[in-house]
Amino acid sequence: WEAADRVAANDDAGLWAAMAKVKATETATDCAEHGMQLHGGRSVLTENRISRIYRDVRIPVIYEGANEIQRNLIYGQAGW
């Protein structure tokens, strides 16, 4: 929520948007990977919903600016 408030206030909006995007996409990917572990080897079969979920959460990691690019923006704007 803090990131949304900062973006709305235009307080380092790019920095906060990039941090939120990286955190959200990596958390979603971790959750999907744990779900695949719970389902075992059958999780990769296309008829299982977890397979679709995993594919869907991987797309934002590279779409709209790969997370590595977002990290470069974060480091540059934060002065690290």
PDB file with SEQRES, HELIX, SHEET and CRYST1 records, atoms N, CA, C and O in Angstrom:
SEQRES   1 A   80  TRP GLU ALA ALA ASP ARG VAL ALA ALA ASN ASP ASP ALA          
SEQRES   2 A   80  GLY LEU TRP ALA ALA MET ALA LYS VAL LYS ALA THR GLU          
SEQRES   3 A   80  THR ALA THR ASP CYS ALA GLU HIS GLY MET GLN LEU HIS          
SEQRES   4 A   80  GLY GLY ARG SER VAL LEU THR GLU ASN ARG ILE SER ARG          
SEQRES   5 A   80  ILE TYR ARG ASP VAL ARG ILE PRO VAL ILE TYR GLU GLY          
SEQRES   6 A   80  ALA ASN GLU ILE GLN ARG ASN LEU ILE TYR GLY GLN ALA          
SEQRES   7 A   80  GLY TRP                                                      
HELIX    1 AA1 GLU A    2  ALA A    8  1                                   7    
HELIX    2 AA2 ALA A   13  HIS A   39  1                                  27    
HELIX    3 AA3 GLY A   40  VAL A   44  5                                   5    
HELIX    4 AA4 ARG A   49  ILE A   62  1                                  14    
HELIX    5 AA5 ASN A   67  ALA A   78  1                                  12    
CRYST1    1.000    1.000    1.000  90.00  90.00  90.00 P 1           1          
ATOM      1  N   TRP A   1       0.810  -1.185   0.000  1.00  0.00           N  
ATOM      2  CA  TRP A   1       0.000   0.000   0.000  1.00  0.00           C  
ATOM      3  C   TRP A   1       0.858   1.256   0.000  1.00  0.00           C  
ATOM      4  O   TRP A   1       0.487   2.284  -0.567  1.00  0.00           O  
ATOM      5  N   GLU A   2       2.002   1.153   0.641  1.00  0.00           N  
ATOM      6  CA  GLU A   2       2.872   2.323   0.694  1.00  0.00           C  
ATOM      7  C   GLU A   2       3.318   2.734  -0.703  1.00  0.00           C  
ATOM      8  O   GLU A   2       3.387   3.922  -1.019  1.00  0.00           O  
ATOM      9  N   ALA A   3       3.620   1.742  -1.536  1.00  0.00           N  
ATOM     10  CA  ALA A   3       4.048   2.057  -2.902  1.00  0.00           C  
ATOM     11  C   ALA A   3       2.940   2.780  -3.658  1.00  0.00           C  
ATOM     12  O   ALA A   3       3.208   3.747  -4.372  1.00  0.00           O  
ATOM     13  N   ALA A   4       1.699   2.323  -3.509  1.00  0.00           N  
ATOM     14  CA  ALA A   4       0.578   2.971  -4.195  1.00  0.00           C  
ATOM     15  C   ALA A   4       0.402   4.407  -3.707  1.00  0.00           C  
ATOM     16  O   ALA A   4       0.145   5.310  -4.503  1.00  0.00           O  
ATOM     17  N   ASP A   5       0.541   4.612  -2.410  1.00  0.00           N  
ATOM     18  CA  ASP A   5       0.435   5.968  -1.870  1.00  0.00           C  
ATOM     19  C   ASP A   5       1.544   6.863  -2.404  1.00  0.00           C  
ATOM     20  O   ASP A   5       1.302   8.023  -2.737  1.00  0.00           O  
ATOM     21  N   ARG A   6       2.755   6.332  -2.487  1.00  0.00           N  
ATOM     22  CA  ARG A   6       3.890   7.125  -2.976  1.00  0.00           C  
ATOM     23  C   ARG A   6       3.725   7.472  -4.450  1.00  0.00           C  
ATOM     24  O   ARG A   6       4.026   8.590  -4.870  1.00  0.00           O  
ATOM     25  N   VAL A   7       3.244   6.504  -5.235  1.00  0.00           N  
ATOM     26  CA  VAL A   7       3.027   6.760  -6.667  1.00  0.00           C  
ATOM     27  C   VAL A   7       1.937   7.812  -6.842  1.00  0.00           C  
ATOM     28  O   VAL A   7       2.073   8.718  -7.664  1.00  0.00           O  
ATOM     29  N   ALA A   8       0.850   7.695  -6.067  1.00  0.00           N  
ATOM     30  CA  ALA A   8      -0.240   8.669  -6.161  1.00  0.00           C  
ATOM     31  C   ALA A   8       0.233  10.072  -5.785  1.00  0.00           C  
ATOM     32  O   ALA A   8      -0.239  11.063  -6.342  1.00  0.00           O  
ATOM     33  N   ALA A   9       1.161  10.146  -4.845  1.00  0.00           N  
ATOM     34  CA  ALA A   9       1.684  11.442  -4.410  1.00  0.00           C  
ATOM     35  C   ALA A   9       2.847  11.916  -5.277  1.00  0.00           C  
ATOM     36  O   ALA A   9       3.397  12.994  -5.051  1.00  0.00           O  
ATOM     37  N   ASN A  10       3.222  11.106  -6.274  1.00  0.00           N  
ATOM     38  CA  ASN A  10       4.348  11.393  -7.163  1.00  0.00           C  
ATOM     39  C   ASN A  10       5.646  11.585  -6.373  1.00  0.00           C  
ATOM     40  O   ASN A  10       6.487  12.410  -6.730  1.00  0.00           O  
ATOM     41  N   ASP A  11       5.792  10.824  -5.315  1.00  0.00           N  
ATOM     42  CA  ASP A  11       6.984  10.858  -4.463  1.00  0.00           C  
ATOM     43  C   ASP A  11       7.890   9.707  -4.867  1.00  0.00           C  
ATOM     44  O   ASP A  11       7.732   8.590  -4.374  1.00  0.00           O  
ATOM     45  N   ASP A  12       8.835   9.966  -5.760  1.00  0.00           N  
ATOM     46  CA  ASP A  12       9.696   8.920  -6.318  1.00  0.00           C  
ATOM     47  C   ASP A  12       8.855   7.784  -6.899  1.00  0.00           C  
ATOM     48  O   ASP A  12       9.081   6.611  -6.601  1.00  0.00           O  
ATOM     49  N   ALA A  13       7.890   8.149  -7.726  1.00  0.00           N  
ATOM     50  CA  ALA A  13       6.930   7.180  -8.250  1.00  0.00           C  
ATOM     51  C   ALA A  13       7.604   6.032  -8.984  1.00  0.00           C  
ATOM     52  O   ALA A  13       7.217   4.877  -8.805  1.00  0.00           O  
ATOM     53  N   GLY A  14       8.601   6.325  -9.802  1.00  0.00           N  
ATOM     54  CA  GLY A  14       9.281   5.273 -10.551  1.00  0.00           C  
ATOM     55  C   GLY A  14       9.968   4.270  -9.647  1.00  0.00           C  
ATOM     56  O   GLY A  14       9.921   3.065  -9.894  1.00  0.00           O  
ATOM     57  N   LEU A  15      10.602   4.766  -8.605  1.00  0.00           N  
ATOM     58  CA  LEU A  15      11.287   3.897  -7.646  1.00  0.00           C  
ATOM     59  C   LEU A  15      10.298   2.980  -6.945  1.00  0.00           C  
ATOM     60  O   LEU A  15      10.512   1.770  -6.871  1.00  0.00           O  
ATOM     61  N   TRP A  16       9.221   3.550  -6.435  1.00  0.00           N  
ATOM     62  CA  TRP A  16       8.248   2.750  -5.689  1.00  0.00           C  
ATOM     63  C   TRP A  16       7.490   1.784  -6.595  1.00  0.00           C  
ATOM     64  O   TRP A  16       7.187   0.665  -6.182  1.00  0.00           O  
ATOM     65  N   ALA A  17       7.180   2.197  -7.819  1.00  0.00           N  
ATOM     66  CA  ALA A  17       6.503   1.297  -8.755  1.00  0.00           C  
ATOM     67  C   ALA A  17       7.402   0.121  -9.112  1.00  0.00           C  
ATOM     68  O   ALA A  17       6.937  -1.017  -9.186  1.00  0.00           O  
ATOM     69  N   ALA A  18       8.679   0.386  -9.331  1.00  0.00           N  
ATOM     70  CA  ALA A  18       9.618  -0.688  -9.657  1.00  0.00           C  
ATOM     71  C   ALA A  18       9.769  -1.657  -8.495  1.00  0.00           C  
ATOM     72  O   ALA A  18       9.794  -2.871  -8.698  1.00  0.00           O  
ATOM     73  N   MET A  19       9.869  -1.129  -7.275  1.00  0.00           N  
ATOM     74  CA  MET A  19       9.998  -2.008  -6.107  1.00  0.00           C  
ATOM     75  C   MET A  19       8.751  -2.860  -5.921  1.00  0.00           C  
ATOM     76  O   MET A  19       8.852  -4.043  -5.597  1.00  0.00           O  
ATOM     77  N   ALA A  20       7.578  -2.271  -6.121  1.00  0.00           N  
ATOM     78  CA  ALA A  20       6.334  -3.023  -5.974  1.00  0.00           C  
ATOM     79  C   ALA A  20       6.222  -4.108  -7.035  1.00  0.00           C  
ATOM     80  O   ALA A  20       5.780  -5.219  -6.743  1.00  0.00           O  
ATOM     81  N   LYS A  21       6.620  -3.792  -8.272  1.00  0.00           N  
ATOM     82  CA  LYS A  21       6.542  -4.770  -9.353  1.00  0.00           C  
ATOM     83  C   LYS A  21       7.455  -5.954  -9.083  1.00  0.00           C  
ATOM     84  O   LYS A  21       7.046  -7.102  -9.258  1.00  0.00           O  
ATOM     85  N   VAL A  22       8.681  -5.693  -8.660  1.00  0.00           N  
ATOM     86  CA  VAL A  22       9.627  -6.776  -8.385  1.00  0.00           C  
ATOM     87  C   VAL A  22       9.124  -7.646  -7.242  1.00  0.00           C  
ATOM     88  O   VAL A  22       9.128  -8.872  -7.348  1.00  0.00           O  
ATOM     89  N   LYS A  23       8.695  -7.027  -6.160  1.00  0.00           N  
ATOM     90  CA  LYS A  23       8.233  -7.784  -4.988  1.00  0.00           C  
ATOM     91  C   LYS A  23       6.998  -8.615  -5.322  1.00  0.00           C  
ATOM     92  O   LYS A  23       6.921  -9.786  -4.951  1.00  0.00           O  
ATOM     93  N   ALA A  24       6.037  -8.021  -6.017  1.00  0.00           N  
ATOM     94  CA  ALA A  24       4.796  -8.730  -6.331  1.00  0.00           C  
ATOM     95  C   ALA A  24       5.034  -9.905  -7.272  1.00  0.00           C  
ATOM     96  O   ALA A  24       4.494 -10.990  -7.057  1.00  0.00           O  
ATOM     97  N   THR A  25       5.832  -9.698  -8.307  1.00  0.00           N  
ATOM     98  CA  THR A  25       6.043 -10.783  -9.265  1.00  0.00           C  
ATOM     99  C   THR A  25       6.872 -11.909  -8.671  1.00  0.00           C  
ATOM    100  O   THR A  25       6.623 -13.079  -8.958  1.00  0.00           O  
ATOM    101  N   GLU A  26       7.851 -11.571  -7.849  1.00  0.00           N  
ATOM    102  CA  GLU A  26       8.659 -12.627  -7.240  1.00  0.00           C  
ATOM    103  C   GLU A  26       7.878 -13.393  -6.175  1.00  0.00           C  
ATOM    104  O   GLU A  26       8.064 -14.600  -6.026  1.00  0.00           O  
ATOM    105  N   THR A  27       7.015 -12.715  -5.442  1.00  0.00           N  
ATOM    106  CA  THR A  27       6.181 -13.398  -4.455  1.00  0.00           C  
ATOM    107  C   THR A  27       5.193 -14.328  -5.147  1.00  0.00           C  
ATOM    108  O   THR A  27       4.994 -15.458  -4.703  1.00  0.00           O  
ATOM    109  N   ALA A  28       4.577 -13.868  -6.223  1.00  0.00           N  
ATOM    110  CA  ALA A  28       3.641 -14.713  -6.966  1.00  0.00           C  
ATOM    111  C   ALA A  28       4.344 -15.937  -7.541  1.00  0.00           C  
ATOM    112  O   ALA A  28       3.798 -17.040  -7.513  1.00  0.00           O  
ATOM    113  N   THR A  29       5.545 -15.745  -8.060  1.00  0.00           N  
ATOM    114  CA  THR A  29       6.309 -16.865  -8.609  1.00  0.00           C  
ATOM    115  C   THR A  29       6.664 -17.864  -7.519  1.00  0.00           C  
ATOM    116  O   THR A  29       6.549 -19.072  -7.726  1.00  0.00           O  
ATOM    117  N   ASP A  30       7.092 -17.381  -6.368  1.00  0.00           N  
ATOM    118  CA  ASP A  30       7.414 -18.279  -5.252  1.00  0.00           C  
ATOM    119  C   ASP A  30       6.197 -19.097  -4.829  1.00  0.00           C  
ATOM    120  O   ASP A  30       6.307 -20.298  -4.586  1.00  0.00           O  
ATOM    121  N   CYS A  31       5.046 -18.451  -4.742  1.00  0.00           N  
ATOM    122  CA  CYS A  31       3.817 -19.160  -4.360  1.00  0.00           C  
ATOM    123  C   CYS A  31       3.462 -20.230  -5.387  1.00  0.00           C  
ATOM    124  O   CYS A  31       3.101 -21.348  -5.021  1.00  0.00           O  
ATOM    125  N   ALA A  32       3.564 -19.892  -6.661  1.00  0.00           N  
ATOM    126  CA  ALA A  32       3.251 -20.862  -7.712  1.00  0.00           C  
ATOM    127  C   ALA A  32       4.233 -22.025  -7.692  1.00  0.00           C  
ATOM    128  O   ALA A  32       3.835 -23.172  -7.893  1.00  0.00           O  
ATOM    129  N   GLU A  33       5.505 -21.745  -7.453  1.00  0.00           N  
ATOM    130  CA  GLU A  33       6.499 -22.817  -7.384  1.00  0.00           C  
ATOM    131  C   GLU A  33       6.235 -23.738  -6.201  1.00  0.00           C  
ATOM    132  O   GLU A  33       6.403 -24.952  -6.316  1.00  0.00           O  
ATOM    133  N   HIS A  34       5.825 -23.183  -5.071  1.00  0.00           N  
ATOM    134  CA  HIS A  34       5.474 -24.021  -3.922  1.00  0.00           C  
ATOM    135  C   HIS A  34       4.253 -24.883  -4.248  1.00  0.00           C  
ATOM    136  O   HIS A  34       4.191 -26.052  -3.867  1.00  0.00           O  
ATOM    137  N   GLY A  35       3.296 -24.304  -4.947  1.00  0.00           N  
ATOM    138  CA  GLY A  35       2.126 -25.074  -5.364  1.00  0.00           C  
ATOM    139  C   GLY A  35       2.502 -26.222  -6.277  1.00  0.00           C  
ATOM    140  O   GLY A  35       1.947 -27.315  -6.171  1.00  0.00           O  
ATOM    141  N   MET A  36       3.440 -25.980  -7.171  1.00  0.00           N  
ATOM    142  CA  MET A  36       3.893 -27.049  -8.059  1.00  0.00           C  
ATOM    143  C   MET A  36       4.594 -28.142  -7.268  1.00  0.00           C  
ATOM    144  O   MET A  36       4.445 -29.324  -7.578  1.00  0.00           O  
ATOM    145  N   GLN A  37       5.354 -27.762  -6.256  1.00  0.00           N  
ATOM    146  CA  GLN A  37       6.008 -28.763  -5.409  1.00  0.00           C  
ATOM    147  C   GLN A  37       4.967 -29.627  -4.703  1.00  0.00           C  
ATOM    148  O   GLN A  37       5.142 -30.841  -4.590  1.00  0.00           O  
ATOM    149  N   LEU A  38       3.902 -29.017  -4.236  1.00  0.00           N  
ATOM    150  CA  LEU A  38       2.847 -29.774  -3.555  1.00  0.00           C  
ATOM    151  C   LEU A  38       2.159 -30.763  -4.493  1.00  0.00           C  
ATOM    152  O   LEU A  38       1.759 -31.848  -4.071  1.00  0.00           O  
ATOM    153  N   HIS A  39       2.023 -30.391  -5.754  1.00  0.00           N  
ATOM    154  CA  HIS A  39       1.351 -31.256  -6.725  1.00  0.00           C  
ATOM    155  C   HIS A  39       2.284 -32.299  -7.329  1.00  0.00           C  
ATOM    156  O   HIS A  39       1.822 -33.234  -7.983  1.00  0.00           O  
ATOM    157  N   GLY A  40       3.565 -32.155  -7.124  1.00  0.00           N  
ATOM    158  CA  GLY A  40       4.517 -33.148  -7.616  1.00  0.00           C  
ATOM    159  C   GLY A  40       4.696 -33.103  -9.122  1.00  0.00           C  
ATOM    160  O   GLY A  40       4.488 -32.068  -9.756  1.00  0.00           O  
ATOM    161  N   GLY A  41       5.082 -34.237  -9.684  1.00  0.00           N  
ATOM    162  CA  GLY A  41       5.397 -34.328 -11.106  1.00  0.00           C  
ATOM    163  C   GLY A  41       4.224 -34.038 -12.019  1.00  0.00           C  
ATOM    164  O   GLY A  41       4.412 -33.607 -13.157  1.00  0.00           O  
ATOM    165  N   ARG A  42       3.022 -34.269 -11.532  1.00  0.00           N  
ATOM    166  CA  ARG A  42       1.842 -34.010 -12.367  1.00  0.00           C  
ATOM    167  C   ARG A  42       1.560 -32.515 -12.533  1.00  0.00           C  
ATOM    168  O   ARG A  42       0.702 -32.125 -13.324  1.00  0.00           O  
ATOM    169  N   SER A  43       2.277 -31.694 -11.795  1.00  0.00           N  
ATOM    170  CA  SER A  43       2.017 -30.255 -11.866  1.00  0.00           C  
ATOM    171  C   SER A  43       2.382 -29.653 -13.215  1.00  0.00           C  
ATOM    172  O   SER A  43       1.905 -28.571 -13.556  1.00  0.00           O  
ATOM    173  N   VAL A  44       3.218 -30.334 -13.985  1.00  0.00           N  
ATOM    174  CA  VAL A  44       3.617 -29.788 -15.283  1.00  0.00           C  
ATOM    175  C   VAL A  44       2.651 -30.158 -16.403  1.00  0.00           C  
ATOM    176  O   VAL A  44       2.776 -29.654 -17.519  1.00  0.00           O  
ATOM    177  N   LEU A  45       1.700 -31.025 -16.119  1.00  0.00           N  
ATOM    178  CA  LEU A  45       0.731 -31.412 -17.141  1.00  0.00           C  
ATOM    179  C   LEU A  45      -0.239 -30.263 -17.386  1.00  0.00           C  
ATOM    180  O   LEU A  45      -0.694 -29.611 -16.446  1.00  0.00           O  
ATOM    181  N   THR A  46      -0.546 -30.025 -18.640  1.00  0.00           N  
ATOM    182  CA  THR A  46      -1.360 -28.860 -18.993  1.00  0.00           C  
ATOM    183  C   THR A  46      -2.781 -28.930 -18.453  1.00  0.00           C  
ATOM    184  O   THR A  46      -3.427 -27.891 -18.320  1.00  0.00           O  
ATOM    185  N   GLU A  47      -3.291 -30.115 -18.136  1.00  0.00           N  
ATOM    186  CA  GLU A  47      -4.656 -30.190 -17.617  1.00  0.00           C  
ATOM    187  C   GLU A  47      -4.745 -29.799 -16.140  1.00  0.00           C  
ATOM    188  O   GLU A  47      -5.845 -29.624 -15.615  1.00  0.00           O  
ATOM    189  N   ASN A  48      -3.620 -29.663 -15.478  1.00  0.00           N  
ATOM    190  CA  ASN A  48      -3.627 -29.229 -14.082  1.00  0.00           C  
ATOM    191  C   ASN A  48      -3.579 -27.710 -14.002  1.00  0.00           C  
ATOM    192  O   ASN A  48      -2.779 -27.060 -14.674  1.00  0.00           O  
ATOM    193  N   ARG A  49      -4.444 -27.165 -13.171  1.00  0.00           N  
ATOM    194  CA  ARG A  49      -4.554 -25.710 -13.060  1.00  0.00           C  
ATOM    195  C   ARG A  49      -3.250 -25.063 -12.584  1.00  0.00           C  
ATOM    196  O   ARG A  49      -2.924 -23.951 -13.002  1.00  0.00           O  
ATOM    197  N   ILE A  50      -2.510 -25.743 -11.723  1.00  0.00           N  
ATOM    198  CA  ILE A  50      -1.275 -25.159 -11.197  1.00  0.00           C  
ATOM    199  C   ILE A  50      -0.270 -24.897 -12.318  1.00  0.00           C  
ATOM    200  O   ILE A  50       0.532 -23.967 -12.231  1.00  0.00           O  
ATOM    201  N   SER A  51      -0.314 -25.710 -13.361  1.00  0.00           N  
ATOM    202  CA  SER A  51       0.562 -25.491 -14.508  1.00  0.00           C  
ATOM    203  C   SER A  51       0.242 -24.150 -15.172  1.00  0.00           C  
ATOM    204  O   SER A  51       1.142 -23.390 -15.530  1.00  0.00           O  
ATOM    205  N   ARG A  52      -1.034 -23.880 -15.328  1.00  0.00           N  
ATOM    206  CA  ARG A  52      -1.468 -22.610 -15.928  1.00  0.00           C  
ATOM    207  C   ARG A  52      -1.116 -21.429 -15.027  1.00  0.00           C  
ATOM    208  O   ARG A  52      -0.660 -20.389 -15.503  1.00  0.00           O  
ATOM    209  N   ILE A  53      -1.330 -21.600 -13.728  1.00  0.00           N  
ATOM    210  CA  ILE A  53      -1.004 -20.537 -12.778  1.00  0.00           C  
ATOM    211  C   ILE A  53       0.477 -20.199 -12.853  1.00  0.00           C  
ATOM    212  O   ILE A  53       0.852 -19.027 -12.883  1.00  0.00           O  
ATOM    213  N   TYR A  54       1.313 -21.223 -12.883  1.00  0.00           N  
ATOM    214  CA  TYR A  54       2.755 -20.978 -12.948  1.00  0.00           C  
ATOM    215  C   TYR A  54       3.124 -20.230 -14.227  1.00  0.00           C  
ATOM    216  O   TYR A  54       3.899 -19.275 -14.188  1.00  0.00           O  
ATOM    217  N   ARG A  55       2.576 -20.658 -15.347  1.00  0.00           N  
ATOM    218  CA  ARG A  55       2.871 -19.959 -16.607  1.00  0.00           C  
ATOM    219  C   ARG A  55       2.403 -18.509 -16.548  1.00  0.00           C  
ATOM    220  O   ARG A  55       3.088 -17.607 -17.031  1.00  0.00           O  
ATOM    221  N   ASP A  56       1.232 -18.291 -15.953  1.00  0.00           N  
ATOM    222  CA  ASP A  56       0.689 -16.937 -15.882  1.00  0.00           C  
ATOM    223  C   ASP A  56       1.511 -16.013 -14.988  1.00  0.00           C  
ATOM    224  O   ASP A  56       1.663 -14.831 -15.297  1.00  0.00           O  
ATOM    225  N   VAL A  57       2.041 -16.538 -13.886  1.00  0.00           N  
ATOM    226  CA  VAL A  57       2.804 -15.659 -12.992  1.00  0.00           C  
ATOM    227  C   VAL A  57       4.210 -15.396 -13.504  1.00  0.00           C  
ATOM    228  O   VAL A  57       4.852 -14.441 -13.066  1.00  0.00           O  
ATOM    229  N   ARG A  58       4.698 -16.210 -14.409  1.00  0.00           N  
ATOM    230  CA  ARG A  58       6.039 -15.987 -14.956  1.00  0.00           C  
ATOM    231  C   ARG A  58       6.051 -14.848 -15.976  1.00  0.00           C  
ATOM    232  O   ARG A  58       7.079 -14.197 -16.160  1.00  0.00           O  
ATOM    233  N   ILE A  59       4.939 -14.605 -16.630  1.00  0.00           N  
ATOM    234  CA  ILE A  59       4.885 -13.582 -17.676  1.00  0.00           C  
ATOM    235  C   ILE A  59       5.238 -12.189 -17.153  1.00  0.00           C  
ATOM    236  O   ILE A  59       6.069 -11.520 -17.766  1.00  0.00           O  
ATOM    237  N   PRO A  60       4.646 -11.719 -16.048  1.00  0.00           N  
ATOM    238  CA  PRO A  60       4.978 -10.362 -15.582  1.00  0.00           C  
ATOM    239  C   PRO A  60       6.427 -10.183 -15.135  1.00  0.00           C  
ATOM    240  O   PRO A  60       6.911  -9.055 -15.050  1.00  0.00           O  
ATOM    241  N   VAL A  61       7.121 -11.282 -14.850  1.00  0.00           N  
ATOM    242  CA  VAL A  61       8.526 -11.173 -14.454  1.00  0.00           C  
ATOM    243  C   VAL A  61       9.353 -10.599 -15.600  1.00  0.00           C  
ATOM    244  O   VAL A  61      10.320  -9.874 -15.368  1.00  0.00           O  
ATOM    245  N   ILE A  62       8.971 -10.926 -16.841  1.00  0.00           N  
ATOM    246  CA  ILE A  62       9.731 -10.445 -17.996  1.00  0.00           C  
ATOM    247  C   ILE A  62       8.978  -9.391 -18.808  1.00  0.00           C  
ATOM    248  O   ILE A  62       9.589  -8.680 -19.605  1.00  0.00           O  
ATOM    249  N   TYR A  63       7.680  -9.282 -18.619  1.00  0.00           N  
ATOM    250  CA  TYR A  63       6.856  -8.339 -19.364  1.00  0.00           C  
ATOM    251  C   TYR A  63       6.826  -7.007 -18.622  1.00  0.00           C  
ATOM    252  O   TYR A  63       6.955  -6.978 -17.398  1.00  0.00           O  
ATOM    253  N   GLU A  64       6.660  -5.925 -19.339  1.00  0.00           N  
ATOM    254  CA  GLU A  64       6.605  -4.590 -18.742  1.00  0.00           C  
ATOM    255  C   GLU A  64       7.894  -4.249 -17.997  1.00  0.00           C  
ATOM    256  O   GLU A  64       7.860  -3.586 -16.961  1.00  0.00           O  
ATOM    257  N   GLY A  65       9.008  -4.695 -18.520  1.00  0.00           N  
ATOM    258  CA  GLY A  65      10.301  -4.425 -17.891  1.00  0.00           C  
ATOM    259  C   GLY A  65      10.721  -5.592 -17.029  1.00  0.00           C  
ATOM    260  O   GLY A  65      10.156  -5.830 -15.961  1.00  0.00           O  
ATOM    261  N   ALA A  66      11.711  -6.312 -17.497  1.00  0.00           N  
ATOM    262  CA  ALA A  66      12.180  -7.472 -16.739  1.00  0.00           C  
ATOM    263  C   ALA A  66      12.597  -7.042 -15.336  1.00  0.00           C  
ATOM    264  O   ALA A  66      13.005  -5.902 -15.117  1.00  0.00           O  
ATOM    265  N   ASN A  67      12.489  -7.971 -14.394  1.00  0.00           N  
ATOM    266  CA  ASN A  67      12.840  -7.643 -13.016  1.00  0.00           C  
ATOM    267  C   ASN A  67      14.285  -7.180 -12.879  1.00  0.00           C  
ATOM    268  O   ASN A  67      14.593  -6.361 -12.013  1.00  0.00           O  
ATOM    269  N   GLU A  68      15.170  -7.692 -13.720  1.00  0.00           N  
ATOM    270  CA  GLU A  68      16.556  -7.242 -13.666  1.00  0.00           C  
ATOM    271  C   GLU A  68      16.662  -5.766 -14.058  1.00  0.00           C  
ATOM    272  O   GLU A  68      17.437  -5.015 -13.467  1.00  0.00           O  
ATOM    273  N   ILE A  69      15.888  -5.364 -15.045  1.00  0.00           N  
ATOM    274  CA  ILE A  69      15.871  -3.957 -15.457  1.00  0.00           C  
ATOM    275  C   ILE A  69      15.263  -3.102 -14.348  1.00  0.00           C  
ATOM    276  O   ILE A  69      15.746  -2.006 -14.062  1.00  0.00           O  
ATOM    277  N   GLN A  70      14.201  -3.613 -13.729  1.00  0.00           N  
ATOM    278  CA  GLN A  70      13.587  -2.886 -12.619  1.00  0.00           C  
ATOM    279  C   GLN A  70      14.588  -2.698 -11.479  1.00  0.00           C  
ATOM    280  O   GLN A  70      14.638  -1.635 -10.859  1.00  0.00           O  
ATOM    281  N   ARG A  71      15.383  -3.735 -11.205  1.00  0.00           N  
ATOM    282  CA  ARG A  71      16.401  -3.621 -10.150  1.00  0.00           C  
ATOM    283  C   ARG A  71      17.435  -2.549 -10.499  1.00  0.00           C  
ATOM    284  O   ARG A  71      17.872  -1.798  -9.627  1.00  0.00           O  
ATOM    285  N   ASN A  72      17.822  -2.480 -11.761  1.00  0.00           N  
ATOM    286  CA  ASN A  72      18.760  -1.429 -12.181  1.00  0.00           C  
ATOM    287  C   ASN A  72      18.171  -0.040 -11.935  1.00  0.00           C  
ATOM    288  O   ASN A  72      18.872   0.868 -11.489  1.00  0.00           O  
ATOM    289  N   LEU A  73      16.879   0.117 -12.229  1.00  0.00           N  
ATOM    290  CA  LEU A  73      16.209   1.393 -11.968  1.00  0.00           C  
ATOM    291  C   LEU A  73      16.185   1.698 -10.472  1.00  0.00           C  
ATOM    292  O   LEU A  73      16.429   2.829 -10.052  1.00  0.00           O  
ATOM    293  N   ILE A  74      15.886   0.671  -9.678  1.00  0.00           N  
ATOM    294  CA  ILE A  74      15.833   0.852  -8.223  1.00  0.00           C  
ATOM    295  C   ILE A  74      17.188   1.286  -7.695  1.00  0.00           C  
ATOM    296  O   ILE A  74      17.289   2.245  -6.931  1.00  0.00           O  
ATOM    297  N   TYR A  75      18.232   0.574  -8.108  1.00  0.00           N  
ATOM    298  CA  TYR A  75      19.574   0.902  -7.626  1.00  0.00           C  
ATOM    299  C   TYR A  75      19.989   2.298  -8.063  1.00  0.00           C  
ATOM    300  O   TYR A  75      20.591   3.044  -7.291  1.00  0.00           O  
ATOM    301  N   GLY A  76      19.667   2.649  -9.304  1.00  0.00           N  
ATOM    302  CA  GLY A  76      20.039   3.965  -9.808  1.00  0.00           C  
ATOM    303  C   GLY A  76      19.310   5.095  -9.102  1.00  0.00           C  
ATOM    304  O   GLY A  76      19.917   6.109  -8.758  1.00  0.00           O  
ATOM    305  N   GLN A  77      18.012   4.928  -8.884  1.00  0.00           N  
ATOM    306  CA  GLN A  77      17.228   5.991  -8.259  1.00  0.00           C  
ATOM    307  C   GLN A  77      17.453   6.081  -6.757  1.00  0.00           C  
ATOM    308  O   GLN A  77      17.327   7.153  -6.165  1.00  0.00           O  
ATOM    309  N   ALA A  78      17.787   4.948  -6.145  1.00  0.00           N  
ATOM    310  CA  ALA A  78      18.015   4.955  -4.696  1.00  0.00           C  
ATOM    311  C   ALA A  78      19.436   5.390  -4.363  1.00  0.00           C  
ATOM    312  O   ALA A  78      19.750   5.656  -3.203  1.00  0.00           O  
ATOM    313  N   GLY A  79      20.288   5.463  -5.369  1.00  0.00           N  
ATOM    314  CA  GLY A  79      21.662   5.890  -5.152  1.00  0.00           C  
ATOM    315  C   GLY A  79      22.558   4.806  -4.585  1.00  0.00           C  
ATOM    316  O   GLY A  79      23.565   5.100  -3.940  1.00  0.00           O  
ATOM    317  N   TRP A  80      22.196   3.550  -4.824  1.00  0.00           N  
ATOM    318  CA  TRP A  80      23.001   2.432  -4.307  1.00  0.00           C  
ATOM    319  C   TRP A  80      24.080   2.063  -5.274  1.00  0.00           C  
ATOM    320  O   TRP A  80      24.857   1.145  -5.011  1.00  0.00           O  
TER     321      TRP A  80                                                      
END                                                                             
